[in-house]
């Protein structure tokens, strides 16, 4: 199983997130209302056309969304709640292929009460291009998430 790498950035919700671990997600940056993550597309993440399965791209965007919605180091009061998706939309723009490095950049756009709105851009770059958070590659998808904070039970 591929281990989740946290290069300087830690987030408690990844501790038992076996899907993100399997995907090989690396956290690049965490701030209040923001997350940047990346992973490399592997053969088992492809569809029958030889490109990234839409479900893999969606799951990757959803992980960035979750990381941006929930504080990495919650206060005692914040730890009593979790923020989850109440709805999402994704628009696939371009395909991505095996070996490419996928980067997701999630940002909170609005937050009021227990509701929030987040935009996540997903990019793909060839591994040889050594993509960075400043130049993550070509835009492949736009993900918009609506969040709701609920009691953790």
C-alpha positions in Angstrom: 0.0 0.0 0.0 1.3 3.5 -0.9 1.8 5.7 2.2 0.4 9.2 2.4 3.4 11.6 2.6 3.0 14.8 4.6 5.9 17.0 3.5 5.8 19.4 6.5 2.0 19.6 6.4 0.0 17.4 8.7 -3.8 16.9 8.8 -5.5 14.7 11.4 -8.2 13.5 9.0 -5.7 11.6 6.9 -4.7 9.4 9.9 -7.3 6.7 9.0 -8.0 7.8 5.4 -7.2 4.6 3.6 -8.5 5.8 0.2 -6.1 8.8 0.3 -3.3 6.5 1.4 -4.0 4.1 -1.5 -4.0 7.0 -3.9 -0.6 8.1 -2.7 -1.7 11.7 -1.9 1.0 14.1 -0.7 0.0 17.2 1.2 2.0 20.2 0.0 0.3 23.1 1.8 -2.4 23.6 4.4 -3.8 26.9 5.6 -7.1 28.0 7.0 -9.6 27.4 4.1 -6.8 26.2 1.8 -5.1 22.9 0.8 -2.7 21.9 -2.0 -2.1 18.2 -2.6 -0.6 16.1 -5.4 -0.4 12.5 -6.5 1.0 10.5 -9.4 -1.5 8.7 -11.7 -0.9 4.9 -11.7 -2.1 2.3 -14.1 -4.8 1.1 -11.7 -6.3 4.6 -11.7 -7.0 4.6 -15.5 -10.2 3.8 -17.4 -10.6 1.6 -20.5 -9.5 4.6 -22.7 -6.1 4.7 -21.0 -6.8 8.0 -19.2 -7.5 8.9 -15.6 -10.8 7.5 -14.4 -13.2 10.3 -13.6 -13.8 8.8 -10.2 -10.1 9.1 -9.4 -10.1 12.7 -10.4 -13.3 13.3 -8.3 -11.9 11.5 -5.3 -8.7 13.4 -5.5 -10.6 16.8 -5.6 -12.8 15.6 -2.8 -9.8 15.0 -0.6 -8.5 18.5 -1.3 -11.9 19.8 -0.4 -12.0 17.9 2.9 -8.6 19.2 3.9 -9.5 22.8 3.1 -12.8 22.5 5.1 -11.5 21.1 8.3 -8.8 22.7 10.5 -5.5 20.7 10.5 -5.0 21.4 14.3 -8.5 21.9 15.6 -9.2 23.6 18.9 -11.2 21.6 21.5 -14.4 23.4 20.3 -13.6 22.7 16.6 -12.8 19.1 17.3 -16.5 18.5 18.4 -17.5 19.1 14.8 -16.6 17.9 11.3 -17.2 19.6 8.0 -18.5 17.4 5.2 -19.7 17.8 1.7 -23.4 18.8 1.2 -23.0 18.8 -2.6 -20.4 19.0 -5.3 -20.0 19.6 -9.0 -17.1 18.7 -11.2 -16.3 19.7 -14.7 -13.8 17.6 -16.6 -11.8 19.8 -19.0 -8.9 17.7 -20.3 -7.8 14.1 -19.8 -4.8 13.1 -17.7 -2.6 10.0 -18.2 -0.5 7.5 -16.4 2.6 8.9 -14.9 1.4 12.4 -14.8 1.5 14.3 -11.5 -1.9 15.7 -10.5 -2.2 18.7 -8.3 -5.3 20.0 -6.6 -5.6 23.5 -5.2 -8.6 24.1 -2.9 -9.7 27.5 -1.6 -12.6 28.6 0.5 -14.7 31.2 -1.4 -17.3 31.9 1.2 -18.3 30.8 4.7 -21.3 31.7 6.8 -22.7 29.9 9.8 -22.3 26.2 9.2 -22.1 26.4 5.4 -19.2 27.0 3.0 -18.3 27.2 -0.6 -15.0 25.9 -2.0 -13.4 25.9 -5.4 -10.8 23.3 -6.3 -8.7 23.4 -9.5 -7.0 20.2 -10.6 -3.9 20.3 -12.8 -1.8 17.6 -14.6 1.8 17.8 -15.6 4.4 15.3 -16.8 6.5 13.9 -14.0 9.7 15.0 -15.9 8.4 18.6 -15.8 8.8 18.5 -12.0 5.6 20.5 -11.3 5.5 22.9 -8.3 2.6 24.5 -6.5 3.5 27.7 -8.5 3.3 25.9 -11.9 1.2 22.8 -11.4 0.6 22.0 -15.1 -2.5 22.2 -17.3 -6.0 22.6 -15.9 -7.8 19.3 -16.2 -10.9 19.8 -14.0 -12.8 22.4 -11.9 -14.5 21.1 -8.7 -16.9 23.2 -6.6 -17.9 22.0 -3.2 -20.6 23.1 -0.8 -19.9 22.2 2.8 -21.8 21.8 6.0 -20.4 21.7 9.5 -22.1 19.1 11.7 -21.7 17.6 15.2 -19.1 14.8 15.3 -20.9 11.8 16.8 
